Amino acid sequence: MSTFSDETQRKLRINNIISGEEVALMSGDLYLAENVLTKERRLLQGNQIEQYIAVNTIQEASTKAQLLKG
């Protein structure tokens, strides 16, 4: 399971998607809100949360790899 950035968590709280006692998690392709006090989890709607998530993509280099000498 992975959590989202602090900024994303703040945005979700400001927009009342998660409460002040919850953190947003991603498990596989599902979005969850977990209460940190009771450990109770609930499922979040994907379309509701995806607009607040900043997606970082990693792209493979297209140039030939070289060994760097130091």
Sine and cosine of phi, psi and omega as CSV:
sin_phi,cos_phi,sin_psi,cos_psi,sin_omega,cos_omega
0.00,0.00,0.61,-0.79,0.01,-1.00
-0.81,-0.58,0.53,-0.85,0.04,-1.00
-0.98,-0.19,0.22,-0.97,0.02,-1.00
-0.99,-0.14,0.21,-0.98,-0.03,-1.00
-0.89,0.46,0.32,-0.95,0.03,-1.00
-0.86,0.51,-0.62,0.79,0.01,-1.00
-0.89,0.46,-0.69,0.73,0.02,-1.00
-0.91,0.42,-0.67,0.75,0.03,-1.00
-0.86,0.51,-0.68,0.73,0.02,-1.00
-0.89,0.46,-0.69,0.72,0.01,-1.00
-0.88,0.48,-0.66,0.75,0.00,-1.00
-0.91,0.41,-0.59,0.81,0.04,-1.00
-0.94,0.34,-0.68,0.73,0.00,-1.00
-0.87,0.50,-0.61,0.79,-0.03,-1.00
-1.00,-0.02,0.24,0.97,0.08,-1.00
0.84,0.54,0.55,0.84,0.08,-1.00
-1.00,0.06,-0.61,0.79,0.14,-0.99
-0.81,-0.58,0.41,-0.91,0.01,-1.00
-1.00,0.06,0.08,-1.00,0.01,-1.00
-0.91,0.41,-0.32,0.95,-0.01,-1.00
-0.99,-0.15,0.07,1.00,-0.06,-1.00
-0.91,-0.40,0.42,-0.91,0.17,-0.98
-0.84,-0.55,0.54,-0.84,0.02,-1.00
-1.00,-0.03,0.70,-0.71,-0.02,-1.00
-0.78,-0.63,0.38,-0.93,0.13,-0.99
-0.85,-0.53,0.81,-0.59,0.03,-1.00
-0.80,-0.60,0.95,-0.30,-0.10,-1.00
0.91,0.42,-0.85,-0.53,0.04,-1.00
-0.96,-0.27,0.26,0.97,-0.02,-1.00
-0.96,-0.29,0.56,-0.83,0.07,-1.00
-0.96,-0.29,0.76,-0.65,-0.04,-1.00
-0.82,-0.57,0.45,-0.89,0.18,-0.98
-0.90,-0.43,0.83,-0.56,-0.01,-1.00
-0.91,-0.42,0.80,-0.60,0.08,-1.00
-0.97,0.25,0.85,-0.53,-0.09,-1.00
-0.96,0.29,-0.31,0.95,0.00,-1.00
-1.00,0.04,-0.69,0.72,-0.07,-1.00
-0.98,-0.21,-0.18,0.98,-0.06,-1.00
0.91,0.43,0.23,0.97,0.06,-1.00
-0.96,0.28,0.66,-0.75,-0.01,-1.00
-0.88,-0.48,0.50,-0.86,0.11,-0.99
-0.65,-0.76,0.45,-0.89,-0.03,-1.00
-0.99,0.10,0.73,-0.69,0.07,-1.00
-0.98,-0.19,0.54,-0.84,0.04,-1.00
-0.96,0.29,0.77,-0.64,-0.04,-1.00
-0.86,0.52,-0.70,0.71,-0.02,-1.00
-0.92,0.38,-0.38,0.92,0.00,-1.00
-0.98,0.22,-0.55,0.84,-0.11,-0.99
-0.98,-0.18,-0.45,0.89,-0.11,-0.99
-0.88,0.47,-0.47,0.88,0.00,-1.00
-0.95,0.32,-0.29,0.96,-0.01,-1.00
-0.99,-0.17,-0.13,0.99,-0.08,-1.00
-1.00,-0.02,0.81,-0.59,0.11,-0.99
-1.00,0.03,0.87,-0.50,-0.05,-1.00
-0.99,-0.11,0.83,-0.56,0.07,-1.00
-0.98,-0.22,0.83,-0.55,0.01,-1.00
-0.95,-0.32,0.54,-0.84,0.04,-1.00
-0.94,-0.35,0.80,-0.59,0.00,-1.00
-0.92,-0.38,0.61,-0.79,0.02,-1.00
-0.97,0.23,0.63,-0.78,0.00,-1.00
-0.92,0.40,0.62,-0.79,-0.01,-1.00
-0.99,-0.12,-0.10,1.00,0.03,-1.00
-1.00,-0.03,0.32,-0.95,0.00,-1.00
-0.93,0.37,0.74,-0.68,0.00,-1.00
-0.95,0.31,0.63,-0.78,0.03,-1.00
-0.77,-0.64,0.49,-0.87,0.08,-1.00
-0.99,0.15,0.79,-0.62,0.00,-1.00
-1.00,-0.01,0.74,-0.68,0.02,-1.00
-0.98,-0.20,0.67,-0.75,-0.05,-1.00
-0.77,-0.64,0.00,0.00,0.00,0.00
